[in-house]
Amino acid sequence: MQKRRTGPPEGPLHATPIVALDRQSGQLLGYLDALFQRLVLPRLQAEKPSVECSREEIRALIRLGSNGRMMMSDLAAALGVPLSTATHTVDRLVEKGLVMRSRSEQDRRVVQVEMSEHGKALQASLRSKHQAMARSWLAPLSTGERETFLELMAKISARAKPESERTMEKTG
């Protein structure tokens, strides 16, 4: 006579959803770390950046690159920082020649900022390098695999939530 199992099946295919998600999250981090080690780290070590920028400065450059000319107050709001912090960030970017500051012709109290030609050239160079890296990540996949991968990345991009939102959902 065979013994009957009353619990869930055992093994990796039948792990509880939380355990499976934790295991798969670890796998994803391992793959991302391997990609970083193989593709990004050697490039960073080989290239000396032409301009050193802090995380805040990079965020400001990305926002300006996407939006074009912006009022300082709008840039501060977009970055989620006080106006004084945005002003200090822009001051450093102006010193580096990446951003230009000007006053509005309609209202002289309004300060506008935009990427300089040097900033635009740096952004174009970075975009080209990022495009080459993305190409190298997708090249080993078949056309169908690339489409599936991109659909999954779109889903992740649209639905992934920061830890703070997940915590509030559990407690709320």
Backbone as a chain_set.jsonl record, in Angstrom:
{"seq": "MQKRRTGPPEGPLHATPIVALDRQSGQLLGYLDALFQRLVLPRLQAEKPSVECSREEIRALIRLGSNGRMMMSDLAAALGVPLSTATHTVDRLVEKGLVMRSRSEQDRRVVQVEMSEHGKALQASLRSKHQAMARSWLAPLSTGERETFLELMAKISARAKPESERTMEKTG", "coords": {"N": [[0.822, -1.176, 0.0], [0.546, 2.229, -0.846], [1.815, 5.247, 0.593], [-0.015, 8.157, 1.197], [0.409, 11.532, 0.204], [-0.07, 14.564, 1.893], [0.689, 17.216, 1.852], [2.013, 19.997, -0.113], [3.546, 19.257, -3.328], [7.043, 18.418, -3.461], [10.249, 19.956, -4.26], [12.023, 21.998, -6.692], [10.272, 22.886, -8.712], [7.864, 22.945, -7.5], [7.916, 24.654, -5.363], [6.91, 26.955, -2.788], [5.18, 29.965, -3.764], [6.453, 32.339, -2.741], [8.986, 31.425, -1.906], [9.941, 30.512, -4.363], [9.963, 32.936, -5.794], [11.878, 34.364, -4.327], [14.147, 32.74, -4.811], [14.338, 32.972, -7.603], [14.679, 35.722, -7.811], [17.205, 35.979, -6.696], [18.645, 34.565, -8.64], [18.268, 36.282, -10.853], [19.617, 38.585, -9.941], [22.184, 37.513, -9.842], [22.649, 37.012, -12.595], [22.504, 39.645, -13.607], [24.661, 40.761, -12.233], [26.728, 39.237, -13.354], [26.575, 40.104, -16.031], [27.241, 42.801, -15.64], [29.872, 42.495, -14.667], [31.124, 41.315, -16.909], [30.607, 43.044, -19.097], [30.204, 45.819, -18.455], [31.968, 46.674, -16.363], [34.686, 46.208, -17.409], [34.669, 48.147, -19.454], [34.307, 50.521, -18.015], [36.706, 50.563, -16.601], [38.537, 50.793, -18.653], [37.963, 53.199, -19.888], [38.477, 56.535, -19.237], [36.395, 58.784, -17.814], [35.364, 61.767, -19.509], [34.269, 63.812, -18.114], [33.611, 64.109, -14.738], [30.765, 63.264, -12.89], [28.336, 63.679, -10.334], [25.775, 61.582, -8.839], [23.397, 63.093, -8.563], [23.91, 65.144, -10.398], [23.975, 63.681, -12.775], [21.338, 62.767, -12.844], [20.031, 65.23, -13.207], [21.061, 65.955, -15.716], [20.011, 63.9, -17.298], [17.278, 64.441, -17.089], [17.177, 67.028, -18.223], [18.092, 66.37, -20.751], [15.958, 64.883, -21.686], [13.791, 66.664, -21.518], [14.594, 69.097, -22.598], [14.924, 72.646, -22.635], [14.305, 73.976, -19.422], [12.528, 75.478, -16.684], [14.104, 76.461, -13.654], [12.649, 75.891, -11.316], [10.882, 73.928, -12.235], [12.679, 71.917, -12.926], [13.739, 71.306, -10.394], [11.407, 70.314, -9.171], [10.926, 68.083, -10.832], [13.121, 66.54, -10.212], [12.629, 66.09, -7.601], [13.685, 67.556, -5.488], [14.671, 70.248, -3.244], [14.563, 73.69, -4.393], [16.969, 75.027, -3.867], [18.838, 72.926, -3.767], [18.695, 71.964, -6.397], [19.656, 74.236, -7.662], [22.329, 74.351, -6.741], [23.262, 71.992, -7.89], [22.969, 72.572, -10.635], [24.713, 74.746, -10.736], [27.203, 73.425, -10.488], [27.151, 71.894, -12.825], [27.149, 73.913, -14.752], [29.698, 74.986, -14.293], [31.186, 72.852, -15.244], [30.674, 73.019, -17.873], [28.5, 71.759, -19.042], [25.89, 72.541, -18.935], [23.73, 75.315, -19.577], [22.666, 78.427, -18.261], [19.971, 80.714, -18.255], [18.06, 83.792, -18.295], [14.569, 84.314, -18.445], [13.046, 86.05, -21.129], [10.52, 87.126, -20.954], [9.932, 87.193, -18.221], [12.089, 88.277, -16.02], [12.712, 87.205, -13.56], [12.527, 84.515, -13.78], [14.46, 81.681, -14.118], [16.029, 79.775, -16.562], [17.22, 76.589, -17.649], [19.356, 74.628, -19.728], [20.811, 72.03, -21.764], [24.21, 72.408, -22.728], [26.146, 72.739, -25.787], [28.363, 71.107, -25.451], [27.39, 69.437, -23.416], [25.284, 68.195, -24.794], [26.747, 66.806, -26.734], [28.217, 65.057, -25.105], [26.082, 63.594, -24.043], [25.095, 62.384, -26.406], [27.258, 60.766, -27.055], [27.282, 59.018, -24.848], [24.76, 57.838, -25.205], [25.192, 56.465, -27.59], [27.106, 54.586, -26.753], [25.578, 53.179, -24.874], [23.642, 52.127, -26.576], [25.204, 50.382, -28.11], [25.926, 48.594, -26.099], [23.411, 47.532, -25.386], [22.781, 46.296, -27.79], [24.746, 44.301, -27.782], [23.833, 42.742, -25.674], [21.427, 41.758, -26.651], [22.109, 40.457, -29.001], [22.919, 37.636, -28.784], [20.465, 36.345, -28.732], [17.652, 34.843, -30.435], [15.455, 36.267, -32.958], [12.786, 35.953, -32.132], [13.166, 35.355, -29.41], [14.276, 37.763, -28.57], [12.075, 39.489, -28.926], [10.276, 38.38, -27.048], [11.779, 38.751, -24.69], [11.907, 41.583, -24.639], [9.177, 42.188, -24.414], [8.705, 41.135, -21.874], [10.438, 42.76, -20.365], [9.175, 45.211, -20.749], [6.807, 44.736, -19.371], [7.807, 44.359, -16.77], [8.951, 46.898, -16.364], [6.668, 48.483, -16.375], [5.173, 47.521, -14.243], [6.691, 46.973, -11.945], [7.374, 47.734, -8.555], [8.553, 50.082, -6.111], [10.204, 49.139, -3.035], [9.014, 50.448, -0.824], [6.34, 50.869, -1.637], [5.438, 48.233, -1.923], [5.608, 47.377, 0.707], [3.685, 49.029, 1.924], [1.374, 48.029, 0.691], [1.187, 45.507, 1.832], [0.753, 46.102, 4.531], [-1.437, 47.739, 4.457]], "CA": [[0.0, 0.0, 0.0], [1.313, 3.465, -0.957], [1.495, 6.328, 1.507], [-0.569, 9.34, 0.553], [0.972, 12.821, 0.628], [-1.111, 15.564, 2.14], [1.255, 18.547, 1.639], [2.323, 20.339, -1.509], [4.671, 18.496, -3.887], [8.346, 18.978, -3.131], [11.165, 20.187, -5.372], [12.074, 23.399, -7.137], [9.125, 23.268, -9.536], [6.672, 23.015, -6.671], [8.194, 25.471, -4.189], [5.878, 27.967, -2.558], [5.437, 31.141, -4.62], [7.412, 33.267, -2.129], [10.311, 30.794, -1.972], [10.334, 30.528, -5.775], [10.277, 34.313, -6.161], [13.161, 34.687, -3.701], [15.183, 32.012, -5.54], [14.454, 33.566, -8.93], [15.257, 37.063, -7.632], [18.639, 35.741, -6.521], [19.183, 34.217, -9.96], [18.292, 37.503, -11.667], [20.725, 39.417, -9.461], [23.415, 36.858, -10.289], [22.812, 37.264, -14.033], [22.812, 41.066, -13.788], [26.028, 40.955, -11.756], [27.624, 38.66, -14.365], [26.586, 41.035, -17.163], [28.007, 43.965, -15.223], [31.281, 42.103, -14.59], [31.646, 41.008, -18.248], [30.428, 44.068, -20.119], [30.263, 47.206, -17.996], [33.173, 46.936, -15.575], [35.877, 46.41, -18.242], [34.551, 49.417, -20.169], [34.547, 51.594, -17.054], [38.124, 50.579, -16.259], [39.309, 51.181, -19.836], [37.668, 54.574, -20.274], [38.502, 57.587, -18.226], [35.344, 59.706, -18.234], [35.831, 63.115, -19.833], [33.728, 64.685, -17.082], [33.101, 63.391, -13.566], [29.485, 63.798, -12.443], [27.689, 63.01, -9.207], [24.477, 60.977, -9.16], [22.434, 64.188, -8.721], [24.207, 65.826, -11.665], [23.542, 62.789, -13.857], [19.866, 62.827, -12.871], [19.653, 66.517, -13.805], [21.384, 65.887, -17.146], [19.033, 63.017, -17.944], [16.009, 65.176, -17.157], [17.333, 68.089, -19.222], [18.201, 65.726, -22.059], [14.616, 64.448, -22.085], [12.829, 67.764, -21.575], [15.089, 70.311, -23.238], [14.996, 73.808, -21.739], [13.361, 73.912, -18.304], [12.672, 76.455, -15.619], [14.774, 75.865, -12.496], [11.643, 75.355, -10.396], [10.377, 72.678, -12.829], [13.742, 70.924, -12.796], [13.76, 70.905, -8.986], [10.226, 69.469, -8.951], [11.125, 66.82, -11.551], [14.142, 65.77, -9.479], [12.14, 65.852, -6.252], [14.615, 68.18, -4.541], [14.403, 71.679, -3.058], [15.127, 74.587, -5.408], [18.374, 75.319, -3.537], [19.643, 71.76, -4.165], [18.755, 71.987, -7.862], [20.519, 75.362, -8.029], [23.722, 73.925, -6.514], [23.569, 70.979, -8.906], [23.127, 73.28, -11.911], [25.959, 75.522, -10.627], [28.325, 72.52, -10.786], [27.067, 71.522, -14.242], [27.57, 75.092, -15.519], [31.163, 75.026, -14.163], [31.738, 71.781, -16.081], [30.368, 73.332, -19.265], [27.491, 70.828, -19.553], [24.575, 73.17, -18.875], [23.707, 76.78, -19.663], [21.594, 79.065, -17.503], [19.571, 81.997, -18.837], [16.855, 84.401, -17.731], [13.455, 84.425, -19.387], [12.845, 87.388, -21.683], [9.211, 87.593, -20.512], [9.959, 87.45, -16.778], [13.509, 88.187, -15.661], [12.873, 86.424, -12.328], [12.506, 83.096, -14.143], [15.745, 81.154, -14.596], [15.883, 78.583, -17.385], [18.459, 75.832, -17.863], [19.331, 73.671, -20.842], [22.105, 71.408, -22.046], [25.104, 73.133, -23.63], [26.579, 71.896, -26.908], [29.25, 70.097, -24.852], [26.509, 68.501, -22.728], [24.582, 67.416, -25.818], [27.729, 65.89, -27.341], [28.469, 64.011, -24.111], [24.885, 62.764, -24.0], [25.057, 61.589, -27.64], [28.302, 59.754, -26.922], [26.799, 58.012, -23.892], [23.654, 57.121, -25.837], [25.791, 55.549, -28.562], [27.711, 53.479, -25.993], [24.488, 52.386, -24.305], [23.037, 51.401, -27.69], [26.109, 49.277, -28.432], [25.819, 47.613, -25.022], [22.113, 46.872, -25.536], [22.919, 45.414, -28.951], [25.538, 43.134, -27.387], [23.008, 41.904, -24.803], [20.37, 41.137, -27.438], [22.664, 39.717, -30.139], [22.905, 36.172, -28.655], [19.1, 35.82, -28.77], [16.973, 34.822, -31.73], [14.504, 37.363, -33.104], [11.645, 35.65, -31.262], [13.6, 35.495, -28.013], [14.407, 39.197, -28.306], [10.721, 40.042, -28.781], [9.763, 37.913, -25.757], [12.55, 39.436, -23.657], [11.496, 42.979, -24.602], [7.82, 42.216, -23.857], [8.833, 40.921, -20.43], [11.039, 43.962, -19.784], [8.129, 46.237, -20.741], [5.901, 44.386, -18.272], [8.52, 44.654, -15.526], [9.079, 48.353, -16.262], [5.361, 49.085, -16.109], [4.516, 47.024, -13.03], [7.564, 46.838, -10.777], [7.125, 48.78, -7.557], [9.604, 50.225, -5.101], [9.986, 48.407, -1.782], [8.101, 51.199, 0.049], [4.962, 50.628, -2.076], [5.097, 46.836, -1.609], [5.419, 47.308, 2.154], [2.406, 49.661, 2.232], [0.312, 47.133, 0.245], [1.085, 44.415, 2.814], [0.242, 46.593, 5.798], [-2.648, 48.533, 4.237]], "C": [[0.88, 1.259, 0.0], [0.85, 4.491, 0.047], [0.989, 7.518, 0.715], [0.053, 10.608, 1.1], [-0.175, 13.803, 0.821], [-0.618, 16.981, 1.872], [1.489, 18.817, 0.179], [3.474, 19.489, -2.021], [5.984, 19.19, -3.564], [9.165, 19.187, -4.386], [11.062, 21.61, -5.865], [10.871, 23.822, -7.963], [7.877, 23.486, -8.704], [6.9, 23.811, -5.39], [7.071, 26.489, -4.015], [6.199, 29.193, -3.398], [6.474, 32.102, -4.045], [8.823, 32.705, -2.215], [10.818, 30.812, -3.408], [10.731, 31.93, -6.209], [11.615, 34.736, -5.571], [14.31, 34.013, -4.449], [15.422, 32.653, -6.905], [15.027, 34.98, -8.86], [16.768, 36.963, -7.46], [19.308, 35.394, -7.835], [19.315, 35.456, -10.833], [19.442, 38.401, -11.247], [22.066, 38.828, -9.883], [23.687, 37.116, -11.763], [23.178, 38.72, -14.301], [24.235, 41.377, -13.335], [27.028, 40.413, -12.778], [27.713, 39.562, -15.591], [27.427, 42.26, -16.833], [29.503, 43.645, -15.224], [31.888, 41.91, -15.985], [31.634, 42.197, -19.194], [30.648, 45.499, -19.639], [31.582, 47.508, -17.307], [34.423, 47.097, -16.434], [35.848, 47.74, -19.004], [34.838, 50.586, -19.238], [36.026, 51.704, -16.702], [38.974, 51.07, -17.423], [39.135, 52.649, -20.185], [37.761, 55.497, -19.076], [37.424, 58.581, -18.639], [35.894, 61.108, -18.474], [35.365, 64.117, -18.778], [33.21, 63.806, -15.945], [31.809, 64.064, -13.118], [28.957, 62.982, -11.275], [26.37, 62.402, -9.676], [23.433, 62.063, -9.403], [22.651, 64.918, -10.033], [23.755, 64.982, -12.843], [22.024, 62.808, -13.978], [19.393, 64.117, -13.537], [19.919, 66.503, -15.31], [20.388, 65.012, -17.901], [17.712, 63.751, -18.126], [16.084, 66.286, -18.213], [17.441, 67.51, -20.629], [16.846, 65.294, -22.591], [13.677, 65.617, -22.342], [13.295, 68.965, -22.375], [15.176, 71.433, -22.223], [13.904, 73.706, -20.674], [13.583, 75.095, -17.372], [13.311, 75.737, -14.428], [13.768, 75.22, -11.552], [11.07, 74.035, -10.923], [11.419, 71.566, -12.728], [13.809, 70.406, -11.357], [12.591, 69.966, -8.687], [10.399, 68.104, -9.608], [12.135, 65.923, -10.839], [13.69, 65.427, -8.066], [13.067, 66.4, -5.184], [14.216, 69.637, -4.345], [15.092, 72.504, -4.151], [16.602, 74.872, -5.131], [19.293, 74.165, -3.943], [19.795, 71.72, -5.682], [19.684, 73.101, -8.338], [21.985, 74.992, -7.854], [24.153, 72.895, -7.561], [23.832, 71.648, -10.248], [24.395, 74.134, -11.883], [27.16, 74.651, -11.015], [28.329, 72.108, -12.261], [27.468, 72.682, -15.152], [29.093, 75.19, -15.481], [31.831, 73.989, -15.064], [31.438, 71.989, -17.556], [29.298, 72.443, -19.871], [26.102, 71.445, -19.661], [24.743, 74.679, -19.004], [22.488, 77.286, -18.893], [21.266, 80.384, -18.184], [18.311, 82.493, -18.128], [15.802, 84.493, -18.829], [13.331, 85.861, -19.864], [11.521, 87.981, -21.186], [9.209, 87.977, -19.03], [11.387, 87.217, -16.291], [13.753, 87.417, -14.362], [12.981, 84.934, -12.609], [13.861, 82.695, -14.724], [15.474, 79.864, -15.357], [17.244, 77.918, -17.549], [18.256, 74.878, -19.032], [20.734, 73.13, -21.045], [22.906, 72.312, -22.973], [25.445, 72.209, -24.8], [27.491, 70.773, -26.403], [28.425, 69.026, -24.139], [25.765, 67.602, -23.696], [25.512, 66.409, -26.48], [28.046, 64.735, -26.397], [27.292, 63.052, -24.036], [24.792, 61.855, -25.234], [26.088, 60.468, -27.591], [27.861, 58.634, -25.98], [25.664, 57.182, -24.488], [24.181, 56.093, -26.833], [26.41, 54.341, -27.862], [26.644, 52.586, -25.384], [23.812, 51.548, -25.387], [23.895, 50.192, -28.067], [26.029, 48.187, -27.362], [24.509, 46.837, -25.136], [22.153, 45.885, -26.703], [23.677, 44.146, -28.567], [24.756, 42.207, -26.464], [21.976, 41.122, -25.614], [20.893, 40.229, -28.552], [22.638, 38.19, -29.97], [21.516, 35.54, -28.765], [18.562, 35.777, -30.197], [15.995, 35.995, -31.774], [13.309, 37.155, -32.179], [11.989, 35.807, -29.789], [13.755, 36.972, -27.64], [13.044, 39.835, -28.083], [10.131, 39.642, -27.434], [10.456, 38.645, -24.614], [12.082, 40.881, -23.513], [10.068, 43.128, -24.075], [7.867, 42.051, -22.341], [9.446, 42.136, -19.742], [10.02, 45.102, -19.727], [7.163, 45.991, -19.586], [6.542, 44.705, -16.925], [8.595, 46.164, -15.316], [7.764, 49.005, -15.86], [4.818, 48.707, -14.729], [5.389, 46.895, -11.796], [7.339, 48.019, -9.841], [8.294, 48.875, -6.604], [9.213, 49.484, -3.824], [8.972, 49.109, -0.896], [6.642, 50.964, -0.346], [4.532, 49.203, -1.761], [4.824, 46.688, -0.115], [4.074, 47.896, 2.543], [1.235, 48.76, 1.807], [0.09, 46.019, 1.255], [0.427, 44.87, 4.096], [-1.113, 47.284, 5.659], [-3.845, 47.745, 4.041]], "O": [[1.845, 1.342, 0.759], [-0.342, 4.609, 0.33], [1.535, 7.838, -0.341], [0.211, 10.755, 2.311], [-1.114, 13.863, 0.026], [-1.439, 17.878, 1.68], [1.203, 17.977, -0.674], [4.302, 19.04, -1.228], [6.027, 20.41, -3.411], [8.83, 18.667, -5.45], [10.137, 22.342, -5.51], [10.481, 24.989, -7.929], [6.935, 24.14, -9.152], [6.148, 23.654, -4.428], [6.376, 26.838, -4.969], [7.363, 29.439, -3.714], [7.297, 32.629, -4.793], [9.757, 33.429, -2.56], [11.991, 31.095, -3.649], [11.725, 32.103, -6.914], [12.404, 35.399, -6.244], [15.339, 34.643, -4.695], [16.566, 32.853, -7.315], [15.775, 35.393, -9.747], [17.518, 37.768, -8.013], [20.408, 35.866, -8.121], [20.343, 35.662, -11.477], [20.165, 38.923, -12.096], [22.983, 39.566, -10.242], [24.821, 37.405, -12.146], [24.053, 39.004, -15.119], [24.935, 42.161, -13.974], [28.052, 41.043, -13.043], [28.8, 39.767, -16.133], [28.232, 42.705, -17.651], [30.308, 44.432, -15.724], [33.034, 42.294, -16.22], [32.545, 42.35, -20.007], [31.229, 46.307, -20.363], [32.242, 48.494, -17.634], [35.175, 48.047, -16.215], [36.885, 48.382, -19.177], [35.528, 51.533, -19.617], [36.544, 52.806, -16.524], [40.015, 51.692, -17.213], [40.05, 53.276, -20.718], [37.173, 55.237, -18.026], [37.523, 59.171, -19.715], [36.768, 61.58, -17.747], [35.999, 65.153, -18.578], [32.453, 62.864, -16.18], [31.756, 65.286, -12.981], [29.107, 61.761, -11.229], [25.909, 62.679, -10.784], [22.657, 61.964, -10.354], [21.688, 65.274, -10.712], [23.209, 65.512, -13.811], [21.485, 62.859, -15.084], [18.46, 64.097, -14.34], [19.097, 66.983, -16.09], [19.975, 65.346, -19.012], [17.102, 63.689, -19.193], [15.156, 66.457, -19.003], [16.937, 68.097, -21.586], [16.605, 65.331, -23.797], [12.864, 65.577, -23.266], [12.472, 69.778, -22.794], [15.476, 71.184, -21.056], [12.75, 73.396, -20.968], [14.684, 75.639, -17.287], [13.084, 74.545, -14.222], [14.006, 74.124, -11.043], [10.8, 73.124, -10.141], [11.079, 70.411, -12.473], [13.923, 69.201, -11.135], [12.766, 68.942, -8.026], [10.058, 67.081, -9.013], [12.016, 64.698, -10.864], [14.289, 64.577, -7.406], [13.226, 65.808, -4.117], [13.507, 70.204, -5.176], [16.074, 72.067, -4.75], [17.401, 74.95, -6.065], [20.406, 74.4, -4.413], [20.886, 71.474, -6.196], [20.418, 72.925, -9.311], [22.802, 75.287, -8.725], [25.281, 72.935, -8.052], [24.81, 71.326, -10.923], [25.086, 74.238, -12.896], [28.026, 75.083, -11.775], [29.391, 71.99, -12.872], [28.061, 72.462, -16.208], [29.721, 75.447, -16.508], [32.92, 74.227, -15.586], [31.898, 71.219, -18.398], [29.186, 72.37, -21.094], [25.243, 70.94, -20.384], [25.758, 75.244, -18.597], [21.431, 76.656, -18.88], [22.163, 81.094, -18.638], [17.603, 81.737, -17.464], [16.121, 84.723, -19.996], [13.496, 86.792, -19.075], [11.41, 89.195, -21.015], [8.573, 88.952, -18.631], [11.827, 86.074, -16.169], [14.885, 87.017, -14.09], [13.47, 84.175, -11.773], [14.343, 83.289, -15.689], [14.781, 78.973, -14.866], [18.279, 78.583, -17.583], [17.154, 74.392, -19.289], [21.714, 73.696, -20.562], [22.352, 72.912, -23.894], [25.075, 71.035, -24.799], [27.405, 69.635, -26.866], [28.728, 67.838, -24.246], [25.624, 66.402, -23.462], [25.107, 65.28, -26.758], [28.134, 63.582, -26.819], [27.479, 61.837, -23.972], [24.446, 60.68, -25.109], [25.821, 59.352, -28.035], [28.044, 57.453, -26.275], [25.612, 55.967, -24.299], [23.67, 54.975, -26.905], [26.26, 53.208, -28.32], [26.789, 51.364, -25.378], [23.45, 50.396, -25.149], [23.37, 49.106, -28.313], [26.062, 46.998, -27.679], [24.5, 45.614, -24.998], [21.623, 44.778, -26.611], [23.302, 43.046, -28.973], [24.993, 40.999, -26.468], [21.683, 39.966, -25.307], [20.184, 39.325, -28.995], [22.354, 37.494, -30.945], [21.406, 34.32, -28.879], [18.963, 36.567, -31.052], [15.739, 36.637, -30.756], [12.871, 38.094, -31.515], [11.191, 36.333, -29.013], [13.407, 37.379, -26.532], [12.872, 40.631, -27.16], [9.544, 40.479, -26.747], [9.802, 39.106, -23.679], [11.88, 41.358, -22.396], [9.772, 44.089, -23.364], [7.155, 42.742, -21.613], [9.019, 42.504, -18.648], [10.003, 45.872, -18.766], [6.751, 46.929, -18.904], [5.889, 45.26, -16.041], [8.334, 46.654, -14.217], [7.75, 49.967, -15.092], [4.086, 49.483, -14.115], [4.866, 46.724, -10.695], [7.14, 49.152, -10.281], [8.955, 47.876, -6.317], [8.034, 49.235, -3.573], [8.144, 48.445, -0.272], [5.785, 50.869, 0.532], [3.385, 48.978, -1.373], [3.916, 45.959, 0.284], [3.382, 47.34, 3.395], [0.211, 48.728, 2.488], [-1.048, 45.626, 1.513], [-0.362, 44.136, 4.691], [-1.853, 47.4, 6.635], [-4.926, 48.301, 3.846]]}, "num_chains": 1, "name": "protein.A"}
